[in-house]
Amino acid sequence: MEFNVKSGSPEKQRSACIVVGVFEPRRLTPVAEQLDIISEGYISNLLRRGDLEGKAGQMLLLHHVPNVLSERILLVGCGKERELDERQYRQIIKKTISTLNETGSMEAVCFLTELHVKGRDTYWKVRHAVETTNEALYNFTAMKSRKDEARRPLRKIVFNVPTRRELTTGERAIEHGMAISAGIKTTKDVANMPPNICNPAYLRDQAMEIAEQHDNLTIEVIDEAQMAELNMNSYLAVGRGSQNESMMTVMHYKGGVPSQNPVVLVGKGLTFDSGGISLKGGDGMDEMKYDMCGAASVLGAMQSIAQMKLPINVIGVLAGCENMPDANAYRPGDILTTMSGQTVEVLNTDAEGRLVLCDALTYVERFSPDVVIDVATLTGACVVALGKHATGMLSNHNPLAHELINASEQSSDRAWRLPLWDEYQEQLESPFADMSNLGGRAAGTITAACFLSRFTRKYHWAHLDIAGTAWISGGKEKGATGRPVAMLAQYVMNKAGVETED
């Protein structure tokens, strides 16, 4: 998809389609009014007849409008003007792009970026239009023998901005939007791959492919032999029942000065989670291929960061592993000695993600990180607490927590902070080891983060539980969402001091 930005009058546009908005009730936006004047009331006459009310998401495609140079005009319902917020804006853009892609319009000039969205500027509107367009057009067909594609798909879209002064801002927004969209696509593609293809070695290979495209990105791989030397016994235990070797892939992005302490992103990469000896129920177990979405989102975020050439040092860790039942598999009742020297009593082998992450979080101490953020589909309890809309966030450092929440709001990839109080730590007590790997049913998301916090005392750390936001279950929409790539990319952009306005 090709994106451009321009500033011009609608009557001068010669395109396959012009996209303009209509507010409820049947009230033309300023740009639509201009077209109505040129067409001698053609558009307003249609609205008076009741062809379009202006409700959010309504579409009306017009052909050969009198005195208009473009072949088509797409009227887009935008709802009530005062109620147009960022969520509705993105929904309108998504519906618009899906409609355009089915009309045979291979290019379009879109004036929706001129709409007033509460609290949002031109940069935000253009960038999110780019990201939403790519999201609307995404389709995972890698494993299909026959690919259904539109005969004349949308290939180019031009977003209009009100003044020429805003062209530079719009171009920057497109550049950032494209980079973030590329990372989201990578995350979706890798996460949607079946587990017989996407294993820890596949994660490594994808990281290497991205590194080949960027000079300042290098890859380091920690295999099982090296893990054993490092005493990463907890990580190794989880993968012991699988024929696929556990593998931790470390991506080093060097965009800042050598002396700058890096931001470290750690992603849980359980490429399939059967639950191990504590076997999961069969219903929906196919979706356990998505238990590596943490690693997939770190992979995608690293791609976005490298593509934007951000002036900052970032390390991405893909903690690849597979949890399977086998004669070799670890058991409930086992006691594991982690890389940190702390011991863990295993109460349930399906609480495995924290056993992989705890060693990865100890490993990254060697990088003297500025901050560490881990990303994991860690607990079903997070889905119960926050549903599918917000990522759960917990942190041992208030400034980091605030920065992440701010990035989540800027990126519309929302997160909600949960408490990490000492009282919850008591639920992890064990009579036989330093801690257990399970804190009981109550506050499961929080006690999982409490477990991880015991391995992050040497640096500022935040935990993102994406169990509810990483993928959509069942039906036609089933698949990975690419979250929280946008939030992570935005956080790193903010840390790097990237300007979004002139």
C-alpha positions in Angstrom: 0.0 0.0 0.0 1.3 3.4 -1.0 0.5 6.5 1.2 0.9 10.2 0.4 -0.1 13.4 2.0 -1.2 16.6 0.2 -3.1 19.8 0.8 -5.6 20.8 -1.8 -9.2 21.6 -2.7 -11.6 18.7 -3.3 -12.8 20.1 -6.6 -9.3 20.0 -8.0 -8.8 16.3 -7.2 -8.7 13.9 -10.2 -8.8 10.5 -8.6 -10.7 7.2 -8.7 -12.5 8.3 -5.5 -12.7 11.2 -3.1 -13.7 10.4 0.5 -15.5 13.0 2.5 -17.6 12.9 5.7 -21.2 13.6 6.6 -22.2 14.3 10.2 -25.5 13.3 11.8 -28.2 14.4 11.0 -27.4 14.8 7.3 -24.9 17.6 7.9 -22.1 18.0 5.4 -18.5 18.5 6.5 -16.9 21.7 5.1 -15.1 19.6 2.4 -18.4 17.9 1.4 -20.1 21.3 1.3 -17.5 22.4 -1.3 -18.3 19.4 -3.4 -22.0 20.0 -3.0 -21.6 23.6 -4.2 -19.6 22.5 -7.3 -22.2 19.8 -8.1 -25.0 22.3 -7.8 -26.7 20.7 -4.8 -26.4 17.1 -6.1 -25.1 15.7 -2.7 -27.5 17.6 -0.5 -30.5 16.6 -2.6 -29.6 12.9 -2.1 -29.3 13.5 1.6 -32.7 15.2 1.8 -34.2 12.1 0.1 -32.9 10.0 2.9 -30.0 8.1 1.1 -27.6 8.8 4.0 -28.4 9.9 7.6 -24.7 10.4 8.7 -24.6 7.7 11.4 -21.1 6.5 12.2 -20.0 3.9 9.7 -22.7 4.5 7.0 -21.4 4.6 3.5 -22.8 5.9 0.2 -20.8 5.6 -3.0 -21.6 8.1 -5.8 -20.6 7.8 -9.4 -20.0 10.6 -11.9 -21.2 13.4 -9.7 -21.8 16.5 -11.9 -18.8 18.9 -12.3 -16.5 16.8 -10.1 -13.3 15.6 -11.7 -13.0 12.3 -9.7 -14.9 9.2 -10.9 -16.5 8.5 -7.5 -17.3 10.2 -4.2 -17.6 8.1 -1.1 -19.8 9.7 1.6 -18.9 8.5 5.0 -21.1 8.8 8.0 -19.2 10.2 11.0 -21.9 10.3 13.6 -22.5 13.4 15.8 -19.7 15.9 15.4 -19.3 16.6 19.1 -19.0 12.9 19.9 -16.2 12.1 17.4 -13.4 10.6 19.5 -10.3 8.6 18.6 -12.0 5.2 18.9 -14.8 6.2 16.5 -12.3 7.9 14.2 -10.4 4.6 13.8 -13.6 2.7 13.3 -14.7 5.1 10.6 -11.4 4.8 8.8 -11.4 1.0 9.0 -14.9 0.8 7.5 -14.0 3.3 4.8 -10.9 1.4 3.7 -12.8 -1.9 3.6 -15.5 -0.3 1.5 -13.0 1.3 -0.9 -11.2 -2.0 -1.4 -14.4 -3.5 -2.6 -15.4 -0.7 -5.0 -12.6 -1.2 -7.6 -11.1 2.2 -6.6 -7.4 1.4 -6.8 -6.6 4.9 -5.4 -8.4 7.5 -3.3 -8.0 10.9 -1.8 -9.2 10.9 1.7 -10.4 14.1 3.5 -11.3 12.4 6.8 -8.0 13.4 8.3 -9.4 16.9 8.4 -12.1 15.9 10.9 -11.8 17.3 14.3 -11.0 14.5 16.8 -11.0 15.6 20.5 -7.5 16.3 21.7 -5.8 14.9 18.6 -3.6 16.8 16.1 -2.8 16.3 12.4 0.1 14.0 13.1 -2.1 11.7 15.2 -4.9 11.6 12.7 -2.6 10.8 9.7 -0.5 8.2 11.5 -3.5 6.4 12.9 -5.2 6.5 9.5 -2.1 4.7 8.1 -2.1 2.1 10.9 -5.8 1.5 10.7 -5.7 1.2 6.9 -3.0 -1.5 7.1 -5.0 -3.2 9.8 -8.2 -3.2 7.7 -6.3 -4.7 4.7 -4.4 -7.4 6.7 -5.2 -11.0 5.8 -3.2 -14.0 6.8 -3.1 -16.3 3.7 0.4 -17.9 4.1 -1.0 -21.4 4.7 -3.8 -21.3 2.1 -3.3 -23.1 -1.3 -5.9 -20.7 -2.9 -5.8 -17.0 -2.0 -8.9 -15.0 -2.5 -7.9 -11.4 -3.4 -9.8 -8.4 -4.6 -9.8 -8.1 -8.4 -8.9 -4.3 -8.2 -7.6 -3.8 -4.7 -6.9 -0.4 -3.2 -3.2 0.4 -3.8 -2.7 4.0 -3.1 -4.3 6.5 -0.7 -3.6 10.2 -0.3 -4.5 11.9 3.0 -5.4 15.5 2.8 -4.3 18.0 5.5 -5.8 21.5 5.9 -2.7 23.6 5.2 0.6 23.2 3.3 2.4 24.0 6.6 1.2 20.6 7.9 2.7 18.6 4.9 6.0 17.9 6.7 4.1 16.7 9.8 1.9 14.5 7.7 4.9 12.9 5.9 6.5 12.2 9.3 3.2 10.6 10.5 3.1 8.4 7.4 6.7 7.3 8.0 6.0 6.4 11.6 2.7 4.8 10.8 4.3 2.6 8.2 7.1 1.5 10.5 4.6 0.6 13.3 2.3 -1.1 10.8 5.2 -3.2 9.5 6.0 -4.3 13.1 2.4 -5.2 13.7 2.2 -7.2 10.5 5.3 -9.2 11.5 3.8 -9.9 14.9 0.5 -11.0 13.4 2.2 -13.2 10.7 4.5 -14.9 13.2 1.8 -15.4 15.8 -0.7 -16.8 13.3 1.8 -19.4 12.0 0.9 -22.9 13.2 3.0 -24.4 16.0 4.4 -27.2 13.7 6.2 -24.4 11.8 6.6 -21.6 14.4 8.9 -23.1 17.1 11.8 -21.4 19.0 14.1 -21.9 16.0 11.5 -20.2 13.7 11.5 -17.2 16.1 15.3 -17.0 15.8 15.1 -17.2 12.0 12.6 -14.4 11.8 14.8 -12.2 14.0 17.8 -12.9 11.7 15.8 -12.0 8.6 14.9 -8.6 10.2 18.5 -8.1 11.2 19.7 -8.6 7.7 17.7 -5.6 6.6 19.1 -3.2 9.3 22.8 -2.5 9.8 22.4 -1.5 13.4 20.6 -4.7 14.5 22.5 -7.8 15.5 21.4 -11.2 16.8 22.7 -13.4 19.5 21.3 -16.9 20.2 21.4 -18.7 23.6 20.8 -22.5 23.1 20.1 -25.2 25.7 23.8 -26.0 26.2 24.5 -22.3 27.0 21.5 -22.1 29.2 22.8 -25.1 31.2 26.1 -23.3 31.7 24.2 -20.2 32.9 22.1 -22.3 35.4 18.9 -21.4 33.7 17.3 -24.5 35.1 13.8 -23.1 35.4 13.7 -22.1 31.7 15.2 -25.5 30.7 12.7 -27.4 32.8 9.7 -26.0 30.9 11.0 -27.2 27.5 12.2 -30.6 28.7 9.1 -32.4 27.4 9.4 -31.0 23.9 11.4 -32.3 20.9 11.9 -28.6 19.9 14.9 -27.1 21.5 14.4 -24.1 23.8 16.2 -21.1 22.3 16.5 -17.5 23.6 17.1 -15.0 20.8 18.6 -11.7 21.8 18.2 -8.7 19.4 20.7 -5.8 19.9 19.6 -2.5 18.3 22.3 0.1 18.6 20.8 3.5 17.7 22.2 5.5 20.6 25.7 6.3 21.9 27.6 3.2 23.2 27.5 4.5 26.8 23.7 4.7 26.8 22.0 2.1 29.0 19.5 0.2 26.8 15.8 -0.3 27.1 15.2 -4.1 27.3 12.1 -5.8 26.0 11.6 -9.4 27.1 8.9 -11.5 25.3 7.4 -14.8 26.5 7.8 -17.2 23.5 5.9 -20.4 24.3 5.3 -21.4 20.8 2.8 -24.0 22.0 1.5 -24.5 25.6 -0.2 -27.8 26.2 -0.1 -27.2 29.9 2.5 -29.9 30.3 1.6 -32.6 32.8 -1.1 -30.3 34.1 -2.7 -30.7 30.7 -5.2 -28.1 29.5 -8.7 -29.0 28.4 -9.1 -29.7 24.7 -11.6 -26.8 24.0 -9.7 -24.0 22.3 -6.3 -25.6 22.8 -5.4 -24.7 19.2 -5.2 -21.1 20.4 -2.3 -22.0 22.6 -0.1 -21.3 19.6 -0.6 -17.7 20.6 1.2 -18.2 23.9 4.3 -16.8 22.1 2.6 -13.4 21.3 4.8 -11.7 23.9 7.9 -12.7 21.9 6.1 -12.0 18.6 5.3 -8.4 19.8 8.9 -7.8 20.9 10.0 -9.0 17.5 7.6 -6.6 15.8 8.5 -3.7 18.0 12.2 -4.2 17.3 11.4 -4.1 13.6 9.5 -0.9 14.0 12.3 0.7 16.1 15.0 -0.3 13.6 12.9 0.9 10.6 12.4 4.3 12.2 16.1 4.4 13.1 15.4 5.7 16.5 18.4 7.3 18.3 18.3 4.9 21.3 19.8 1.5 22.4 17.2 -1.3 22.7 17.6 -5.0 23.3 14.8 -7.4 22.5 14.7 -10.9 24.0 12.6 -13.6 22.5 12.3 -16.3 25.2 11.4 -19.3 22.9 10.2 -22.6 24.4 7.5 -25.2 24.1 5.6 -26.8 26.9 4.6 -30.4 26.2 3.7 -33.5 28.2 6.3 -36.3 27.9 8.2 -38.8 30.0 10.9 -36.2 30.3 8.6 -33.3 31.2 8.8 -31.5 34.5 6.2 -32.3 37.1 4.0 -30.8 39.8 6.0 -31.2 43.0 9.4 -30.5 41.3 11.6 -27.9 42.9 13.6 -25.8 40.5 16.7 -23.7 41.1 16.5 -20.6 39.0 19.4 -18.7 37.4 19.1 -16.2 40.3 19.7 -19.0 42.9 16.1 -18.7 44.2 14.1 -22.0 44.3 10.6 -22.6 43.1 8.2 -25.3 44.0 6.1 -26.3 40.9 2.5 -26.6 41.8 1.2 -26.5 38.3 3.1 -27.0 35.0 0.6 -24.8 33.2 2.0 -21.8 35.1 5.1 -22.1 33.0 5.5 -18.7 31.4 6.8 -17.2 34.7 9.3 -20.0 34.9 10.8 -19.1 31.6 10.6 -15.4 32.1 12.2 -15.5 35.6 15.5 -16.8 34.1 15.3 -14.4 31.1 14.8 -11.5 33.5 17.8 -12.6 35.5 19.9 -12.9 32.3 19.2 -9.3 31.2 20.9 -7.9 34.4 24.2 -8.2 32.4 23.1 -5.3 30.1 22.8 -2.8 32.9 19.4 -1.8 31.6 17.8 1.6 31.9 14.4 -0.2 32.1 13.1 -3.7 31.5 9.6 -4.4 30.1 8.4 -8.0 29.8 5.5 -8.9 27.6 3.6 -12.1 28.1 0.3 -13.9 27.6 0.6 -14.8 31.2 -2.7 -15.3 33.0 -6.3 -16.1 32.1 -7.1 -14.0 35.2 -6.1 -10.9 33.2 -8.9 -11.7 30.7 -11.4 -12.0 33.6 -10.2 -8.7 35.1 -9.9 -6.5 32.0 -11.5 -8.4 29.2 -10.1 -8.0 25.7 -9.8 -4.3 25.7 -6.9 -3.4 28.0 -3.5 -4.9 28.6 -2.7 -5.4 32.3 0.3 -3.5 33.5 2.3 -3.8 36.8 5.5 -2.2 37.7 8.0 -1.6 40.5 8.7 2.0 39.3 6.0 4.6 39.2 7.7 6.9 36.5 8.0 3.9 34.2 4.4 2.9 34.8 3.2 6.5 34.0 5.3 6.6 30.8 3.8 3.3 29.6 0.2 4.4 30.4 0.9 7.6 28.5 2.3 5.7 25.5 -0.7 3.4 25.6 -3.1 6.4 25.3 -1.0 8.0 22.6 -1.0 4.8 20.5 -4.6 3.8 21.3 -3.2 0.5 22.4 -4.5 0.8 25.9 -3.2 -0.6 29.2 -4.4 -0.4 32.8 -2.2 -0.5 35.9 -2.9 -3.1 38.6 -1.3 -3.0 42.1 1.8 -4.8 43.0 1.5 -4.6 46.8 3.6 -6.7 49.3 0.4 -8.3 50.7 0.0 -10.3 47.5 3.5 -11.8 47.8 2.2 -13.9 50.7 0.1 -16.0 48.3 3.4 -17.4 46.8 4.7 -18.9 50.0 5.9 -22.5 49.9 6.8 -24.8 52.8 9.5 -26.5 50.7 11.1 -23.8 48.5 11.6 -20.0 48.4 8.3 -19.7 46.6 5.7 -21.6 44.6 4.9 -20.9 41.0 1.2 -20.4 41.8 -0.6 -18.0 44.0 -4.1 -19.4 43.9 -7.3 -18.3 42.1 -7.6 -14.9 43.8 -5.7 -12.0 42.0 -4.0 -14.4 39.6 -2.6 -11.6 37.4 -1.1 -9.8 40.3 0.5 -12.8 42.0 2.0 -13.8 38.7 3.6 -10.4 38.5 4.6 -10.7 42.1 6.5 -13.8 41.2 8.4 -12.0 38.4 9.1 -9.0 40.6 11.3 -11.2 42.8 13.7 -11.5 39.8 13.7 -7.8 38.9 15.0 -6.1 42.0 18.2 -4.8 40.4 16.4 -2.5 37.8 13.3 -0.6 37.0 10.8 -3.0 35.5 7.2 -3.3 34.1 5.2 -6.3 33.2 2.6 -6.3 30.4 0.0 -9.2 30.6 -1.5 -9.4 27.1 -3.5 -12.6 27.6 -6.7 -10.7 26.8 -5.4 -8.4 24.0 -2.9 -10.5 22.0 -5.5 -12.4 19.9 -9.2 -12.7 19.0 -10.8 -16.0 19.6 -13.1 -17.9 17.2 -15.1 -16.8 14.2 -14.1 -15.0 11.0 -12.1 -12.4 13.0 -9.9 -15.1 14.7 -6.3 -14.2 14.8 -3.5 -12.2 16.4 -4.0 -8.5 17.0 -0.4 -7.3 16.9 -0.7 -5.7 20.3 1.1 -4.2 22.1 3.6 -3.3 19.3 2.1 0.2 18.9 2.4 0.9 22.7 6.0 -0.4 22.9 7.1 1.5 19.8 5.4 4.7 21.1 7.1 4.2 24.5 10.6 3.9 22.8 9.8 6.9 20.5 9.1 9.0 23.6 12.2 7.8 25.3 14.2 8.7 22.2 12.7 12.2 22.2 11.2 11.8 18.7 9.3 14.9 17.6 5.9 14.5 16.0 5.2 18.2 15.2 7.3 20.9 13.6 
